[in-house]
Amino acid sequence: MDIENVQRIMESNGVIEVDYMGESIWIQGYNKEDQTVEIGLIGSKESKVVNAKHLTEVKD
């Protein structure tokens, strides 16, 4: 995923499912300049910063 898609998802009013390496996540924030995204793993209190290219939007 590119950082523009991350920004679109953050600005969306709906719920858009996103995965990080097969794990469902929620996006906490992003850094457009660094192309990084702060994510939280669903079902965990763990959060981390990853490159946007490692995120995948889940399509129905």
Rosetta blueprint (number, residue, H / E / L):
1 M L
2 D L
3 I H
4 E H
5 N H
6 V H
7 Q H
8 R H
9 I H
10 M H
11 E H
12 S L
13 N L
14 G L
15 V L
16 I L
17 E L
18 V E
19 D E
20 Y E
21 M L
22 G L
23 E E
24 S E
25 I E
26 W E
27 I E
28 Q E
29 G E
30 Y E
31 N E
32 K L
33 E L
34 D L
35 Q L
36 T E
37 V E
38 E E
39 I E
40 G E
41 L E
42 I L
43 G L
44 S L
45 K L
46 E L
47 S E
48 K E
49 V E
50 V E
51 N E
52 A H
53 K H
54 H H
55 L E
56 T E
57 E E
58 V L
59 K L
60 D L
